[in-house]
């Protein structure tokens, strides 16, 4: 599994979120299995998304598609997004027993 980490600013979070949610099935059919969405505590227009993908090939194909670029622009993404492809190196799950 590969993760895609995307960081960008949006003109209006509500407008961006509506467009992001409307694109759920498209992302799923492209190979996205899960995602987590974060917002900066200092600037709510700064959005960070970490999504999980079946394969690096699927993730790269989707993220570099003309459709994705068009949808980001329509959703109000400001400037170029910072996109990184990452893998798990180590996971630690904390419990009350730690």
C-alpha positions as CSV (number, residue, x, y, z in Angstrom):
1,X,0.0,0.0,0.0
2,X,1.1,3.5,-0.8
3,X,0.0,6.8,0.8
4,X,-0.4,10.1,-1.0
5,X,0.2,13.2,1.2
6,X,-1.3,16.4,-0.4
7,X,-0.9,19.8,1.2
8,X,-2.5,22.9,-0.3
9,X,-4.4,26.1,0.4
10,X,-8.0,26.6,-0.6
11,X,-9.8,29.9,-1.3
12,X,-12.9,28.7,0.7
13,X,-12.8,25.5,2.8
14,X,-16.6,24.9,2.5
15,X,-16.6,25.1,-1.2
16,X,-13.5,22.9,-1.5
17,X,-14.9,20.3,0.9
18,X,-18.1,20.1,-1.1
19,X,-16.1,19.4,-4.3
20,X,-13.9,16.9,-2.4
21,X,-16.9,15.0,-1.1
22,X,-18.5,14.9,-4.5
23,X,-15.4,13.2,-5.9
24,X,-15.5,10.3,-3.4
25,X,-16.6,7.6,-5.8
26,X,-14.2,8.7,-8.5
27,X,-11.3,8.4,-6.1
28,X,-12.5,5.0,-4.9
29,X,-12.8,3.7,-8.4
30,X,-9.3,5.0,-9.2
31,X,-7.9,2.9,-6.3
32,X,-8.1,5.0,-3.2
33,X,-9.0,2.8,-0.2
34,X,-9.0,5.3,2.7
35,X,-8.2,8.9,3.5
36,X,-7.7,11.3,6.4
37,X,-8.4,15.0,6.0
38,X,-6.7,17.6,8.2
39,X,-7.0,21.3,8.6
40,X,-4.3,23.6,10.0
41,X,-5.1,25.0,13.4
42,X,-3.5,28.3,12.4
43,X,-5.1,28.7,9.0
44,X,-8.3,26.8,8.2
45,X,-7.7,27.3,4.5
46,X,-4.6,25.1,4.7
47,X,-5.6,21.5,4.0
48,X,-3.7,18.3,4.3
49,X,-5.0,15.0,2.9
50,X,-3.4,11.6,3.4
51,X,-5.0,9.0,1.2
52,X,-4.2,5.2,0.9
53,X,-4.0,3.6,-2.5
54,X,-3.9,0.1,-3.8
55,X,-0.7,0.8,-5.8
56,X,1.7,3.6,-6.5
57,X,0.9,3.3,-10.2
58,X,-2.8,4.0,-9.5
59,X,-2.1,6.9,-7.2
60,X,0.4,8.6,-9.6
61,X,-2.0,8.1,-12.6
62,X,-4.9,9.7,-10.7
63,X,-3.0,12.6,-9.1
64,X,-1.4,13.6,-12.4
65,X,-4.6,13.3,-14.5
66,X,-6.0,16.4,-16.3
67,X,-9.3,15.7,-14.6
68,X,-7.7,16.0,-11.1
69,X,-6.0,19.2,-12.0
70,X,-9.3,20.6,-13.4
71,X,-11.3,19.6,-10.3
72,X,-8.7,21.1,-8.0
73,X,-8.9,24.4,-9.8
74,X,-12.7,24.4,-9.8
75,X,-12.7,23.6,-6.1
76,X,-10.6,26.7,-5.4
77,X,-7.2,25.2,-4.7
78,X,-4.7,28.2,-4.5
79,X,-1.4,27.6,-6.1
80,X,0.3,24.3,-6.8
81,X,-0.4,21.5,-4.3
82,X,2.5,19.8,-2.6
83,X,2.1,16.1,-3.4
84,X,4.2,13.3,-1.9
85,X,4.1,9.6,-2.3
86,X,5.1,7.8,0.9
87,X,5.1,4.3,2.4
88,X,4.9,3.0,5.9
89,X,8.2,2.6,7.6
90,X,7.0,1.8,11.0
91,X,3.7,1.9,12.9
92,X,3.2,2.1,16.6
93,X,-0.2,1.8,18.2
94,X,-0.3,3.2,21.7
95,X,-2.6,1.7,24.4
96,X,-3.3,2.4,28.0
97,X,-0.9,-0.4,28.9
98,X,2.1,1.5,27.4
